């Protein structure tokens, strides 16, 4: 239940709500910083030890986040800042899920864990889902939902959730986790390009600088982990 809460409810709901207030490029960077959040939690729970190499990477990533937050002005009333904070909360929820999941992953295979975690998350979010469905039904009666709205909902349910998880665990049979993690660096780039092409969003120098620093910090931390693992071998 607690893994379903952090990994499904907090992660998915905060990400979706946060996108309402911030841009795709900002959200993609905050999600791409997942390894940083995981590292902080792992150090706090004493599952990993802190090093100067990791601390430097975290400092770079936080500097990038600060630049992104300052792009539209730092204000408590800033919609973008609110969206960034909500999106980051969702990513931290998934990081919490990943760290706490280490305690039980040895007893269950990956697909079993995913299935039961999502089932628990569905039970937790069911009251909200029912309430929203009732509101949507009355809204549909008064206004017609465009076809691309339903298509987007179907795509997120089928491809962004079910198919993505199946492909991820299938690829784990042939690739190392670190190799798969490297593909997360493509997320901010692809999301920014698609946001500009499909949604008419505008890029900026601060976005490029902040995103590069944030993802550079993630890369620095991950490279340190690989070097540390090699020394242990």
Buried (B, 14 or more C-beta within 10 A) or exposed (E): EEBBBBBBBBBBBBBBBBBEBBBBBBBBBBBBBBBBBBBBBBBEEEBBEEBEBBBBBBEBBBBBBEBBBEBBEEEEEBEBBBBBBBBBBBBBBBBBBBBBBEEEEEEBEEEEBBEBBBEBBEEBBEEEEEEEEEEEEEEEEEEEEEEEEEEEEEEEEEEEBEEEBEEBBEEEEEEEEEEEBEEBBEBBBEBBBBBBEEEEBEBBEBBEBBBBBBBBBBBBBBEBBEEBEEEEE
